[in-house]
Amino acid sequence: MVDLRWQAAPDGWRLGETAVHLWRVPLAQPPEVVARLHALLAPDEQARAARFHFERHRRQFAVARGALRTLLGGYLGVAETAVAFTYTTHGKPELPGADLCFNVSHSGELALMAFARRRMLGVDVEAVRELQDAAGIAERFFAPSEVAVFRQVAPAWQPQAFFNCWTRKEAFIKAIGEGLSHPLDRFEVTLRPGEPARLLTVDGSAAEAARWRLAAVDPAPGYIGALIARDWEGELACYAFRP
């Protein structure tokens, strides 16, 4: 589990060719901060925020997208409002023509944002909670080997094992850009609490899995996170977003 000191913004916003930067973004912010971040959003993003039924979800979207614009502006050396997105068929935002890659996830009142240069990467975070039918969900979505490991875990540790597996799988399918349209049982990850995070196979290939580096992240009490990147051998630096 990666539990690094969450630092302030990197000096000069330098992001090396081999590095990955991971940011923790608290979504519960004072009204004045929410308003300031909301003002950074493009008209289509503000319209999207307004479509959320609950104020909590409008706030969370505005803070997350405003924070993303702030961080991208720092790395690109442009104003937050000058950041322009295109969207994939799965709705994932991208930067056209830039060598800066990023991925975003949020759960509850926390978001994680990962950044790298010319590198496939994915991140996921989940609030740990009791699930009524965790075993049934595992049977439906996980690979048979993962289900077998999950059933061997003591009941008290099963929530952690479940979300270990879920976040690692989500991070991978986000990295390859396919979302949940990619069957989760076509690749295998470790999930047992205390065991190092690893991608074991991809479509039965251990060689392809070995090209990916997977890290379990402890972002905050009550949350589990995962970060994955392809052909990544450099450093991981963790930062705390402070608006």
Buried (B, 14 or more C-beta within 10 A) or exposed (E): EBEEEBEEBBEEBEBEEEBBBBBBBBBEBEEEBBEBBBEBBBEEBBEBBEEBEEEEEBBBBBBBBBBBBBBBBBBBEEEBEEBEBEEEEEEBBBBEEBEBBBBBBBBBBBBBBBBBBEBBBBBBBBBBEEBEEBBEBBEEBBBEBBBEBBEEBEEEBBBBBBBBBBBBBBBBBBBBBBBEEBEBBEBBBBBBBEEEBBBBBBEEEEEBBEBBBBBBBEBBEEBBBBBBBBEBEBEBBBBBBEB
